[in-house]
């Protein structure tokens, strides 16, 4: 008997107890007619209960016999009342008989559970399958797999075409159609779902009847298990937690009775986020609701064996060499998020991947598996890409040199492949479990722009220019006349996902100090020993990326001018120790480091003083590096704050945040001069200029949002240096905000560099503009190495790129055979038993 039916039977027993009390009361009051009516109600209830038990447990079941005896006693009492006989003893017997019936229902009727699984896409069934298997083998459980329909959405949010994938599940999974199962009548004991969005997905939607907020009314236990796996991060790493927060607040998390996540750390993250959202007094509620029992997706990978897979014949024709051996298989995964972020650039990247793999098809085969919802996502959210993307797919399939996998079985692709290449997604987390190598695709790692050596500054060392390339954290040296650059070393990355780890560099004796951008430590490169050391920030300081505007060297001290710290700090470059000046730089509300407070565009030093501006206030700050003395000047012309300042012997050029005018503050005459005669077609944007530079009395402004690179002389005459500016790639942080990353002088020439392409522009002494290109020498040694004990998670870059990854994979015959993958093999069973016992 089902749990809900058993509970209903026991509820009926409690009703009969109440009727017994009322019968006794009526008998004592000599209200015989009412007593006999109540006896009839008891008999009707017993008959109804007996019919229900017989239907579930069969004829002759022990409880039915007890109910028949109960009805006989009722009849005897009824007769005695009619003949005015004393029925007190019979009443006691009736009560004892009801107790026996109650005990029989509790002990003799074995409780059955009805469990329903509601997958919507067959390719995501692996997130529920092992739980279903555990339920299906339980003797007292009836498990139903009921695939539910889903729909594409118009850009307006309206539902379009309906899909139902019940015919795409494995043959061993019995399927029940959603329109043949009556939820209202059956009231299953548990319902498992893996779609968390309800109406909140912009691309697709399951049928609204199966939204978590609706389906929860038909069960006492709605369980949500995510169809994806997130990056494993630490609960106290707030930067990483912020990136996944939206996954932890979806409708299913709120509506479900239990939520099962991939790990204990992830459980803690969900609890912290939901507690913050709903109030600290709800923490115990979320601790009880969210369980860190693991993901069935991992168990599916562990239990899937290559020899048991059915490989389509058309795949084998591509995979097998003439001698019967297999080519290496690269699993190429393209995600929705990457396409939405990079748009046309993503199409361009896919085309280059095809070109490289097609060239190497004799030794390696490409297995391209786009996200199953990528097509409908394009139609809904990027319709301008539909024709180009569809043409790409059709051409790839027509040429037939690679595999196109649009099946529901992602596990097959993971198991038969030798390596993973593609976007960062939940598939990466699964692939890691196999121990096979993987490389994360970098959309900007294209042959045409793979040699951009954009830098934030440049230093002179032993007659050469040294600089740090922002796009690969490589330290380079470059000859001044021939512009030939060679890699010296690379700063080891703290974060695979972040390219711009460090920015400006400064040299002292034979050491180079690299200032962090997104890294969390200051890097020190010892030129003689070719070793890196790191300087930790003081424990009380809160870390934030792009933390410094510039550095100023005074003797053995490197003073760091902040963008988002509220104190000036300096490094003792001999001892490699950080010191903090006590004087706060805050001139208004406390600086929280949630945003940049001080301008990054420019600041300058004169003697022991350094001058810079507030980013969103009308203030210029002057601070003494030695004493920490602070002077604040208010300039009401800076209505929206200043992007930067730079000075000459007489005054200060001030660049407003939104540069609709340029200010020259004559400190001697104590007078402001305002210049706004911009070249025709000038547009300021919101944050106009990224960097400010002065050479021979001419001011140069490198744009951020402004559409020109300007020069300004002392009289305020403005000129656009680049009449035809390069196109802006808004999808790439570096190219978007630092379009021309650096400017410096050499002799009578001025040089500046494009972040996007690496093109070097030279302003000659006569004012003419020339274009040059830095030559990257071929003496670059890749750090990409692999042995059978190594798992690679490498963000693709100019050195470690797809072609080198392919070569490494191809030459390793015994790839990963000895890797011990530690994965629990009973995740699904543990989930089901835990939930069953709660």
N, C-alpha and C positions, 0 to 999 in steps of 0.2 A: 504494500500500500504506500502511496506517495506520502511524503511528509505533510503536505498541506491537507490531504484527506484524513490522515491520522489525527492531526490537530483539530480538524472539524469534528471527527468522531468523539474526541475527548471533550470538546466544547459541548457536544450534545449530551454527554454523560453529566456534565455539570448542570445543564438545564434540567435533566431528569431528577437530579438531587434536589433542586429547587422545587420541582413539582411535588416530590415526596413530602417536603416540609409543608407545602400548601395543602396536600391531601390530609395529612395528620391534623392540621389546624381545622380544616372543614369537618372532619370526622368528630373531633372534640366538640365542635360547636353544633353538632347534629345537622350540619348543612349537607345532607346526603346527596342531593342532586348535583351540587357543585363538586363534591368529592368524586362522584362517578364520572363527571365530565373530564376532570383532571386525570383520572385513571385511563380514560380513553385516549387522551393526549399522550400519556406515557406509552401506551400500546402502539400508537401510530409512530412515535419516535423510535421505538425498538424495532418495529417492522422496517422502517426506512433505513435504520442503521444496519440491520441484518442484510437487507438487499444490497447495500453498498459494499459490505464486507464480502458477501458471497460473490459479487461481481469481480472483486479484486483478488480474493484468496481462494475462491472455489467452494463448491458444496461440501458440507460435512466439516467445515473448519470449526475448531473448538469454540470460538467466540459465538458462532451462530447457535450452537447447542445451548449455551448459557442464555442467550437472548430468547430462545424458545421457552426455556424454563421460566424466565422472567415474565414472559407474556402469560404463561399458565398461572403464575402467582397473582398477576393482575386480575385475571379472570376470577380466581377464587375470592379475592378481596371484593371484587365487584358484586359477586353473588351474595356474600355475607352482608354487605351493606344493604342490598335489596331486601334481604330477609331479616334485617335488624339484628344480625348476629354480631358478637364481639370479634373484631378483626385486628386487635392489637398485636397478637402474636404473628399473624400473617404479614402485618406491616413491617415488623422487624425482619422477617425472612426476606421480604421484597428488598429492603435496604441492603441486607447482606449480599443478596444476589447481584445488585447493581455494583457493589464493591468488587465482586468477582469478575464482572464484565469489564469494569475499568482496568483491573489488573491484567486481564487477558489481552485487552487492546494494547496496553503498554508493553507487555512482555511477549505475547505470542505472535502478534502481528509485526513482522519485520518491516522496518521502514525502508522505502525505496526513494531514491532521489531522481529527479528529472532535471537534466542539465542541458542547456541550449547554447550553441556556439553560433555567433552571427558574424562570420567574415563577409567582407564585401568584395575584395579582390583576391583571386586565387593566388597571385604572386606573394601575398602577405599572409597566407595561411600558416606559414612556418612559425608565426608568432603565437599561434594557438594550438598547433598540431599535437605536441607532446602532452599538453594538458588534456586534450580530447582523448588521446590514447589511454592516459591514466584513468579517465572517467569511463571509457568504453569497456575496460577489462574488469571494472568493479561489478561484482555480482548483484549488488543492490542499487545499481545506477542505470538509468536509461539516458543515453547521450544522443542528442540530435544536432547534426550539422546543417544549418539553414543559411545558405548564402543569400544575401539580401541585395536588392537592386541599387544601383547608383546612377548618377546623371552627370553629364557635362553641364557647365553653367555658361550662360551668356555673360558678356561684360557687365550687363545690367543686374546680374544675379539670378535671372530666371533659369529654371531647369530646362534642359534641352533633351537630347537623346538619352534613352534608358539603356543600361547595360545590366546583364545578369550573367555571371561567370560560373554558374553551378555545374556546367559541363566541362570545366577546365581543371577540376580537382583530381587528385590521384584516384585511381580505380578502387583502391581499398577504403576510400572514405564514402560511406553511404550518405546520400544527399536527400534532404527533405525540402520541398519547395516552400518558400515563405508564405504562399497564398493557400497552403493546405494545413497550416498549423495555427490553431486558435489560441493565441496567447491569453486572451481574457478568460477562457474556460480552463486552460491547462495550468496556468500560473506556475511556471517552472521554478524549481528551487534555486537554481543559479542561471544567470545569463552572462556569457562571456562576450565582450566586444573588443575590437582593436582600432576602431575609428573614433577619434576623440573630438571631432570638430563640430558635430551638429550642423548648424547653418553657417558656421564661421569660416569655412573653406571657400576661397574665391574661385577655385577652378572646378571642383566637383562637389557633389553632395550625395550622401546616401538618402534613401527614401525618408521623408520627414517622420513617418510612423516609427522608424527605428532610431531616431535621435535619442540620445541617452536620457534627455529630460522627459521623454514620453515612455520609453520602454521600461523605465525603472518602476512604473506603477504595476507591472505584471509579475514582479518577483521581489522576494525579500533580500536577494543578494545579487546585485549588478556588479560585475567585476570587469575592470578595464585593464588590459595588458597592451602596452604600446606596440605598434607594428614596426617601430624603428628602434635602433640603439643609438644612444648619444655618446659623444666622447666622454671617457671616464676622467672626471676632474675632481679636485678636492673641494669639499664644502666651504672652506674658508678662502678659496681663491675667487674673490668677488668679481674680478674682471671676466673670468671664464664663466662664472655663474650667470652673469648678466646676459651672456650670449645665448643661453639656453632657457632663459626664464619663461619665454612665451610658450614653450612646450609643457611647462609645469602648471599652467593656469588655464588650460583648455576646458571646455564644458564637461567632458567625461570625468575629469579629475574632481569636479565639483559634484556631479550627479551620481557617480558610482558609489556603491557601498564599500568596495575595496579597490585599491589600485596596486598593481604588482609592477615593480620597476626592476631594472637590471642588476642593481647592486646595493649594498648597504650605504655606500657613499651617496649614490643617486637618491636613495630614500631620504637621507638627511637633507639633501638639497631641496627636494620636493617639500619636505616638512617645513624647512626654513622659509621658503618662498611663500607657501600658502599661509603660514602663520603671520608673516609680515603683511600679507594681503588682507587677512580676515581678523587680525588681532591676536595679541600674545596669549589671551585666555583660551584660544582655540588649539594650542599646541598639542595637548593630549588627544584631542579629537583627530588631528592629522597623524599623530604617531600611531594611533590605533587603526587608522584607515589605510595608510600607505605601507606596503610590505616590500622589502628589498630581497626578493626570493630568486632573482635571476631572470633572464630572458630565454624563452623556449627557442628563439631563433638560434642561439648558440648551441643548444643541444641538437638541433636539426643538423647543423654543420658537422658536429662531432660524430653523429650516427650515420651520415651519408658516406658511403664508400664508392670510390671511383669504379671498381669492378662491377658494382651492382647497377650502375647507371645505364640507361638506354640512350645511346648517342645516335642522333639522326644520320642516315646514310649520307645525306648531302654535306653534313659536317665532316664526317670521316673522310670523304673524298678530298676535302681541303686540308685536313689535319695530317693524314698519313703521307709519308714519303714513299718513293718507289720501293724501298726495301722493307716497308711495313712499319718502320719506326715512326714515332710522332714528332712533329715539329713542336717547338715551344709555343704555348698559347698565352697571349696577353689579353687579359680581361679588361676591356675598356669601358668604364662606367661614366656616363654623362648625366648630371643631375639637373633637377628643376632650378634649384637656387642659383647655380652657376649661370644658367641661361638667362634667368631674370636679372642677374647682376651685370652680366657682360654683353648681352644682346648680340649685335653683329660681330663683336670680337670673338664670341664663343663659336660662331659659325666658322669664322676664319681659323680658329684653333683646331676645330674638328677636321677641316680640310687639310691642314698641315699634318695632323696625326695620320690621316689616310695616306698622304703622300709618302711619309716615312715608312709606314708599315707595308704599303704596297711595294716599295723598293726592296724591302727585306723579306718578302713573302716566301722565298725558297726555304728559309730557316725558321721563320716565326709566322704565326697566324693570328690575325686580330679577331677577337670575339667582342663585337660591339653590342652592348646592352644598355640602351637609353632607359631612363626612368620610365615606367609604364604610363605615367600621366603627362609626359613631356609634350606630346602632341596636343592634347586638349588644353594644356596650360598655354601653349603658344596661341592657340585660337582664341582663348579667353583673355589673356593678359598681354600678349605680344603679337597681335594679328599681322603687324608689318613684317614679321619674320616667317610667316607661314609658308609662303611660296618658296623662299630660299631654303628653309629647313627641309621641306618636303622634297624638293629637288635633290638635296644632298642625300637623303635616305634612298630615294629611287635610283640615283646613279650608283650608290654603293651596292645596292642589292642587284642591280643589273650587271655591273662589272663582275660580280661573283668571286672576287679574290679573297674575301673575308666573310666571317660568319655574322649574321644579323640575328640576334636573339631577342625576340619579343614574346617568348613563352612565359608561362606563369612560374617557372622553376628557376629561381635565382640560385638555388643551392648547387644545381648542376654546373652552372658557370663558375662558381667559386671553386668547386672540387676539381674540375678537369683542367682548369687553367694553371699555369706555372708562375704567373706574376700578375699583379694588379697595377693598372695605370688609370688615372682618372681623377674625378673630383672628390673632394672631401665630403663624405656622406655617411649614413649609417652603415652602408656596405663596407666601408673601411674598417669599422669596428668588428664586423664579422670576419673580414679577411685576415685581420691580425691573428685571429684564433688559429688559423691554419699554419702559421709559422712561415708562410711563403712571402717573398719580397714584394714590396709595393712602393710606388712613387706617386705622390700627389701632383696632379696636373697644374701647371701654372699657365694661365691663359695668355700671359704676356711673354712667355718664353717662345717667341717666334723668331725665325731666322732673320727677318727684316729689322727687328729692333732688339735683338738679343745682345747687342754690344753697346748699349747705352751706358756710358760711364758717368752718369750724372752724380755730382758730388755737392756737398753743402759748403765746403770751403777747401782751400788748397794751401799747402805749406811748402816752404823751400828747404830742401835738405841735400847737402853735398852737391849742389848745382843742378838738382832735378826737382820736379814737382812731385810731391807725394799727396795722395788723397784717398779718401774712403768712398767707394762706389755704393751709393744708397741702395741700389737694386740687388746687390748680392753680398753686402758686408765684406767686400774684398778690399784689402789695402793694396794700392797700386803705386808704382813709380812711373814717371813719364819724362822723356827728354823734352826740353823746352823748344828746340827748333824743329825737330822731326815729328813731334807729337806721337811718338811710339810708346805705348803703355804696356807694362808687364805686371802680372800679379806677383805680389810678394807673399801674401798669406791672406787667409780669411778669418774673421772673428767668429768663433763657434757660436751658433744660434741658440738662444734660450727657447725660442718659440718657433716651431716649424711653420705656423700659419702666417707669421709676420715677416715680411721681407726687410722693411726699414728698421733694423735693430739699433743702429748708431748713426750719428750725424756728423758734427764737426770734430776735427782732430787738432791737437796741439802738441808741439814737440818741445822737449826739455832734455838737454844732454843727448843721450841715445835712447830715449823713451818717448813713445807716442801715447798720448792720453786721448781716448775716444769717448765723446760725450753721448750718453744714451738718448735714444729717441723713444723706442718702445721697450728697450732692454731695461733691466732693473738694477744694473750695476755699471760702474765706470770701468771700462776696459783699459788695461795698460799693456802696451806691446814693447817688449825689450828687444830692440833691434839687434844687438850683439848676440843674445842667446836664442833669438827667434822663438820666444815664449810669451804667452799671455798670462797676466795676472789680473785680478779684479778687486775693485775697491767697493765695499758695501756702504750704502747710505746709512746714516745714523738710524738707530732703531725707532726713534720717536718721529722721524720724518715719514710722511705718507708718500708712497711712490705714485707718480703719474708720468705718462709718456710725453715726449717732446718737452722736456722739463727745463731746458736752458736756451736762452737767446744767444749768448756768446760767452767766450772766455777771455779773461785779461790776465796776462802774465806779468807779475812783479817779483823779480828775483826768483826764489824757489817756490813761489805761490802761484797757483792758477785759480783766479777768482771766477766763479760761475754766476752769470747774470740770469736770473730765473725767468721762466714764463709762467710757472704755476706754483712755485714755492713762495712762502711769505718771508723767507729769510735769505740773506746772501751767504753763500758757503764758499770755502776755498779748500784747495788740495795742497797739502805739503808734498811737493813732487819728489822730494828726496825720500821721505818716510812713507809716502803713498797712503796718507791718512787724511780724512775729511775733517774740517773744523767748520762750525756754524757760528756766524755772528749773531749776537743775541737780539740786535735791533730788528723789530718786525718791519716789513715793507708795507704792510697793510695800511691804507690811508682811509679806509671806510669800513664796510662789513668784513668780518673775518674771511680769509681766503681758504676755501674748502678743497681746492684742487679738482673740483668737478668740471671746471672750465679753465682755460688759460686766462690769467688775470693781467699779465704784462705782455706787451707787444713783442711779437717774434720778428717784426720786419727790420728793426735796426736799433742800435744803441751805440754810443761811442764813449771813449775814455779820454780824459785830459788830465795829465798828472796823476794824482791819487784819487781822482773822482771819476765816476762813471755815471752816464746820463741815459735814461730810457723812459718810456711812457707806459701809462696804464692803457689797457686795450679798450676798455669800455667806460673810461672816465676822462674828464677834461684836465688831466694832471700830468705833469712832467716831473720825474723823480731824479734827484741828484744825490748820490750817496758816496761817502768817503770809504775807500776800500780798507784803509788802515784803521781808522777810528770807529767806523760804522755810523758816523754822523749822517743824518738824513735831512734833506731839504726838499720840500714839495712846492711846485709852482703850478698855479691854476691858470689855464688859458681857456677862456670861454669860447674861443673859436673852435675848440675841439668838442663839439656838441655830442658826438657819438664815440669819442675816445680816439686814441692815436694808434696808428699801425707801426710807427717807428720814428726815430729821430736820428739826425746826423749833423755834426757841427763843423764850422770852420773857425778861424781866429776871431771873427766878429759876432757870429750869431749861430742860430740853430735852425735847420730845416725840420719842419714837423709835417709828417704825412698823416692826415686824418684817416680814421678807420674806413670811412666811405669817402673817397677822395674826389669830391666835387670841386675842391680847391686845394692848393698847396700853400703852406704857411712858412714864411721866413721870419723868425723872431730875432730881431737885432738886439742883442743883449747890451750893447754899449749905448745905443740911442733909446733903448727900452721901447721899441716900437714894432708892431706887427706889419708885415707886408703879405698881401694875399694875392696869389696868382691863380687865375682860373681860365686863361685863354688857351684851352686845350686844342690839340689838332682836330680838324674836322672828323666827325665820326666817332670821337672818343665816348666810351661808356664806362662808368666807374664800377658797376657791380656793387655787391654788398661789402666785401672785404677786398679793397682794390689792389693792394700791392703786397707781395710777399717779402721782398728784400730791397734794401736801400744801400746805395754805394756812391762814393764820391771820388772823382779822379780829376786832378788839375782844375778844381773849381767847378766842375760839371757834376750835376746830380743825376744819377741813373736809378730808375724805378723798375724793378722786375715784377711783372704782374702776377696776381692771383686770380681775382675775378675781373679785373679791368681788361680791356681788349687791346691794350697797347703796351709796348715796352718804351718808356719815355726817357728822354734826356732833358734837363732843365739847366739853363745857365743862371748866373746871379741876377740878371735882369728879368728873369721869369720867362724867357723864350723857351717854348716847349717843342720837341720834335719826336715823332714816332720813329724809333730805330728800325723796326721791322714793318715795312708797309704791307707785306703779305705774311701774316702770322701763320704758324703751324696750327693745324686743327687740334682741338682739345679732346682728350679722351676722359670723359667725366667718370668712367667706371673705375679708373685707377687712382688711388689716393695720391700717390706721388706726382703723377703727371697732371692731376687736377689742381693741386694746391701749390706745386712748385714747378710750373711749366718751364721756367728757366731757372735752374737750381743754383747756379753760382755765376759770379762775375768777378774778374780780376784783371789787373794790368800787367803788361810785360813790355818794358821799354816804352815806346811811344804808341803801343797798341793796347786795345782793350778787348778782352775775350769773354764770352759768355756761352753757356752750354744748354742745350735742350734736354729736359728730363726724358721726354718721350723717345726721341730718336738717337740722342747722344751726339747730334750734330754740333760742331763748334763754330761759332760765329766770331769773326774778327773785325773790329772797327779800326780801320787804318788811320794813320796820322792825318790824312787828308779828309777823313770823315766817311770814306767809302766803306761799304760792308762786303766782306768776303766770307765764304763758307768753307770750312775744312772739316775733316773727319779724323778722329783719333784712331790710330791703328793699334789694335790689340794683338800683341805678339802671340805666336803659337806655343810659346813655352809655358802654357798653363797646365798644371797637373791637376787632374780630377781627384777629388777626395772620395769618389764613389767606389767603394770596395764591397765585396760580398764573399762570405764563405758559408759553409753549410750550417753554421751556428748563428748567423746574423739575420736579423729582421730589419729591413730598411723601411723607414717612413721619412722620405726625403722630399722636401718641397723642390720641385723642378726649378733649375736656374740655368744660367749660361754655361755652367760647367757640368753640372749633373743634369743632363737633359734626356729626352726620350731615346735618342739614338745610342747614347752610352749605356742607358739602362737596358736596352735590348741586347747590346753586345755582352754585358755582364751576365744577363739571364741565359743567353745562348751558350756561353762557354762553361756553365756550371752544370755538369751532367748529374751530379748527386745532390741537387738542390734540396736543402731542408729535410733530408731523410732522417737526420738524427735529432731533429727538434722535438722536444717533449712538450706537447701542448697540454696544459693543465686545465681541463674543463670538466665541470661536474656533469655527470651523465644522467641524473634523475631530476632535472629541474622541473619538468612538467608534473611528474608524480608528486614531488614535494609541494608544488603550488596547490594541486588539487586536494591532497590530504590535509594540508594546513587550512585551506578554506572550508573543507568539509567539517573539520573539528571546531571551527570557530562559531 
